[in-house]
Amino acid sequence: MQGTVMQVGCLDTNCAILTGNGKDAVVVDPGDGAKAILAYLNRQGLDCRAILLTHGHDDHTGAVEEIRRETGAEVWISQADAYRLKFEADHFVKDGDILDLAGMEFRVVSVPGHTEGSVLYLTGDLMLAGDTLFHRSIGRTDLPGGNWNEMQKSLERIKTMGDRDYQVLPGHGSTTTLQNELRRNPFLQ
């Protein structure tokens, strides 16, 4: 797997662009910066086949329509968060789904709390955590659709994944590892 991460928009959302076969790409959480994302795809000779969304907040979805219009990529999100979108999704993901996209497998893990339909995606040793897990912090639960009790259950679930040291790409901020977060993140203690 190869790829890059771009910080996009005024909230510096981490947008991942990944390929497993060197010709097709998956874009995760394109919150803004459609022109920069499209330029990167063009420079790398990649065809965007799918757009994966960890949740439906605007800072993670703002560039979806332009990228989809230019590439024909299909959009994937949990049905519980689809109502937040200003456009129609092509596919709904649910817990346990395995998506075979661009030469990679993505396992869907439901982690409600930041929003009703928050999910994370696991591919290889990478955890695309959205706004559920950050470096030594977690996502907010005080916004509409957020739920502290659900977030606590989701964090307990993440703790059970500690047998593998995933590289964690949060929705904002610096990358980390799951082992680092299990040791140092106060919300996982």
C-alpha positions as CSV (number, residue, x, y, z in Angstrom):
1,M,0.0,0.0,0.0
2,Q,1.2,3.5,-0.9
3,G,-0.3,6.9,-0.3
4,T,-0.1,10.3,1.2
5,V,-2.0,12.4,3.7
6,M,-3.0,16.0,3.0
7,Q,-4.3,18.4,5.6
8,V,-7.3,20.2,4.0
9,G,-9.6,23.0,5.0
10,C,-9.6,25.4,7.9
11,L,-9.7,22.6,10.5
12,D,-6.7,20.8,8.9
13,T,-8.6,17.6,8.3
14,N,-6.4,14.6,7.5
15,C,-7.4,13.4,4.0
16,A,-5.7,10.1,3.0
17,I,-5.1,9.1,-0.6
18,L,-4.2,5.4,-0.8
19,T,-3.5,2.8,-3.5
20,G,-2.8,-0.9,-3.3
21,N,-2.2,-1.5,-7.0
22,G,-0.5,1.7,-8.2
23,K,-3.3,2.7,-10.6
24,D,-6.5,3.0,-8.6
25,A,-7.0,5.1,-5.5
26,V,-9.2,5.5,-2.5
27,V,-9.7,9.0,-1.0
28,V,-10.7,9.1,2.7
29,D,-12.4,12.1,4.2
30,P,-11.8,14.8,1.6
31,G,-13.0,17.7,3.7
32,D,-11.8,20.4,1.3
33,G,-9.1,21.0,-1.2
34,A,-10.6,19.2,-4.2
35,K,-8.2,20.8,-6.6
36,A,-5.1,19.8,-4.7
37,I,-6.5,16.2,-4.2
38,L,-7.3,16.0,-7.9
39,A,-3.9,17.4,-8.9
40,Y,-2.1,14.8,-6.7
41,L,-4.1,12.0,-8.3
42,N,-3.2,13.3,-11.7
43,R,0.5,13.6,-10.9
44,Q,0.6,10.1,-9.6
45,G,-1.4,8.7,-12.5
46,L,-4.1,7.4,-10.1
47,D,-7.8,6.9,-10.9
48,C,-10.0,7.6,-7.8
49,R,-12.4,4.7,-7.6
50,A,-13.9,5.3,-4.1
51,I,-14.4,8.0,-1.5
52,L,-14.6,6.6,2.1
53,L,-16.1,8.8,4.8
54,T,-15.6,8.1,8.5
55,H,-18.5,10.3,9.3
56,G,-20.7,13.0,7.8
57,H,-19.4,16.3,9.2
58,D,-18.7,19.0,6.6
59,D,-15.0,19.2,7.5
60,H,-14.7,15.6,6.3
61,T,-17.0,15.8,3.3
62,G,-16.7,19.2,1.7
63,A,-14.7,18.2,-1.4
64,V,-16.7,15.0,-2.1
65,E,-19.0,16.3,-4.8
66,E,-16.2,17.9,-6.9
67,I,-14.0,14.8,-6.7
68,R,-16.9,12.5,-7.5
69,R,-17.9,14.7,-10.5
70,E,-14.4,14.7,-11.9
71,T,-13.5,11.0,-11.3
72,G,-16.8,9.1,-11.1
73,A,-15.7,7.7,-7.7
74,E,-18.4,6.1,-5.6
75,V,-19.0,7.4,-2.0
76,W,-19.2,5.1,1.0
77,I,-20.6,6.1,4.5
78,S,-22.6,4.6,7.3
79,Q,-26.3,4.9,6.8
80,A,-26.7,6.5,10.2
81,D,-24.6,9.5,9.1
82,A,-25.9,9.8,5.5
83,Y,-28.5,12.4,6.6
84,R,-25.7,14.8,7.2
85,L,-24.6,14.8,3.6
86,K,-25.6,17.5,1.0
87,F,-25.4,14.8,-1.7
88,E,-26.4,11.1,-2.1
89,A,-24.0,8.4,-1.0
90,D,-23.6,5.4,-3.4
91,H,-23.1,2.8,-0.7
92,F,-23.7,2.3,3.0
93,V,-21.2,0.6,5.2
94,K,-21.9,-1.3,8.4
95,D,-19.8,-3.0,11.1
96,G,-17.8,-5.9,9.9
97,D,-18.0,-5.1,6.1
98,I,-14.9,-5.8,4.1
99,L,-14.5,-3.5,1.1
100,D,-12.2,-4.6,-1.7
101,L,-11.1,-1.3,-3.3
102,A,-8.0,-0.2,-5.3
103,G,-6.1,-3.4,-4.5
104,M,-6.7,-3.1,-0.7
105,E,-9.2,-4.5,1.8
106,F,-10.8,-2.1,4.2
107,R,-12.6,-3.6,7.3
108,V,-15.4,-1.4,8.7
109,V,-15.6,-0.9,12.4
110,S,-18.6,0.9,13.9
111,V,-17.5,3.4,16.5
112,P,-20.5,5.7,17.4
113,G,-20.0,8.6,19.8
114,H,-18.6,11.5,17.8
115,T,-21.6,11.0,15.5
116,E,-24.3,8.3,15.4
117,G,-22.7,6.7,12.4
118,S,-18.9,7.1,13.0
119,V,-16.8,4.3,11.6
120,L,-13.1,3.6,11.3
121,Y,-11.5,1.7,8.5
122,L,-8.7,-0.8,8.9
123,T,-6.4,-1.6,6.0
124,G,-3.2,-3.5,6.5
125,D,-1.6,-2.0,9.6
126,L,-3.4,1.4,9.1
127,M,-6.4,2.6,11.2
128,L,-8.2,5.5,9.6
129,A,-9.8,6.7,12.8
130,G,-11.8,9.8,11.7
131,D,-12.7,11.9,14.7
132,T,-13.0,9.0,17.2
133,L,-9.4,8.6,18.3
134,F,-6.7,11.3,18.3
135,H,-3.1,11.5,19.5
136,R,-3.7,11.4,23.3
137,S,-7.3,12.6,22.9
138,I,-10.7,11.7,21.4
139,G,-13.3,13.4,19.3
140,R,-16.0,15.7,20.7
141,T,-19.3,14.3,21.9
142,D,-21.0,17.6,22.5
143,L,-22.0,18.3,18.9
144,P,-25.4,17.2,17.6
145,G,-25.5,13.4,17.3
146,G,-22.6,13.0,19.7
147,N,-23.0,10.7,22.6
148,W,-20.6,10.3,25.5
149,N,-21.9,6.9,26.5
150,E,-21.6,5.6,23.0
151,M,-18.1,7.0,22.7
152,Q,-17.0,5.1,25.9
153,K,-18.3,1.9,24.4
154,S,-16.4,2.6,21.1
155,L,-13.2,3.3,23.0
156,E,-13.6,0.0,24.9
157,R,-13.9,-1.7,21.5
158,I,-10.8,0.0,20.2
159,K,-8.9,-1.2,23.3
160,T,-9.7,-4.8,22.3
161,M,-7.8,-4.2,19.0
162,G,-4.5,-3.8,20.9
163,D,-3.1,-7.2,19.7
164,R,-2.0,-5.4,16.5
165,D,-0.1,-2.1,16.6
166,Y,-1.9,-0.1,14.0
167,Q,-0.6,3.1,12.7
168,V,-3.4,5.5,13.6
169,L,-4.4,8.3,11.2
170,P,-6.8,10.5,13.1
171,G,-9.2,12.9,11.5
172,H,-7.1,15.9,12.7
173,G,-3.6,16.2,14.1
174,S,-0.5,14.0,14.1
175,T,-0.4,10.3,13.4
176,T,0.2,7.9,16.3
177,T,0.1,4.2,17.0
178,L,-2.5,2.2,18.8
179,Q,0.0,0.9,21.3
180,N,1.1,4.5,22.1
181,E,-2.5,5.5,22.6
182,L,-3.2,2.4,24.8
183,R,-0.3,3.5,27.0
184,R,-0.7,7.2,27.0
185,N,-4.1,8.4,26.0
186,P,-6.1,9.2,29.2
187,F,-9.4,8.3,27.5
188,L,-8.1,4.7,27.0
189,Q,-7.0,4.1,30.5
